[in-house]
Amino acid sequence: MSGLTKSSIARKVVMALSGLFLVFFLLQHFIINITSVIAPDTFNEWSHFMGYNGLVQYILQPVLIAGVIVHFAMGIALEIKNNKARAIKYKQYKGSANASWMSRNMIITGLVVLAFLGLHLYDFWIHEITYKYIEVGPEDPTRYLEETVHKFEPFARTIIYVISFVLLSLHLWHGFASSFQTMGVNNKYSAGIQTFTKIYAIVIPLGFIFIALYHHFNPITH
């Protein structure tokens, strides 16, 4: 595997495959989270299942973490190699003459999204680990909605989430479509795939932004 990933082409393929995997996870994550708005009881049920199911906890969760690490590691490695390969430096910046802002700044949006994932893990995954294995709290299938809403009560935290999802949208706008190009998809369905990836890059992040704002302006009071 180490020999394979030394090739730039192989790195791009690995990054594309891991990116597509993460896009699928993002959709699944959104489907669960939107129920916190439209069906709170369902959100509690699904969250409890995800939190206590052995397959999810001990197989799918490590695979997800590995996918995140691989995707960003390949992206950083490619960016470093590309910078070293640029022997000719342009004297005049020409903006997006040859490439869009998104394609030129994938590493920046990617690193911001990675930082956001760190915050997200701190907010939810670390909390869950602490509750179950350190505090040894009781198994409570009804606690998830209230815990989630409380995370969005601080205005600053909500704004961080909103900005992060805007940058995620920019990252997906270029990256999602590029993943299919890297995998060699170039047929009669290419135009449809391009359209789908653009819609996805807008709708899913906007959906997450809606969830964050909804819970911020609709706190749980006792």
Buried (B, 14 or more C-beta within 10 A) or exposed (E): EEEEBEEEEBBBBBBBBBBBBBBEBBEEBBEBBBBBBEEBEBBBBBBBEBBEEEEEBEEBBEEBEEBBEBBBBBBBBBBEEEEEEEEEEEEEEEEEEEEEEBEEBBBBBBBBBBEBBEEBBEBBEEEBEEBBEEEEEEEEEEBBBBBBBEBBEEEEBBEBBBEBBBBBBBBBBBBBBBBBBBEEEEEEEEEEBBEBBBEBBEEBBEBBBBBBBBBBEEEEEE
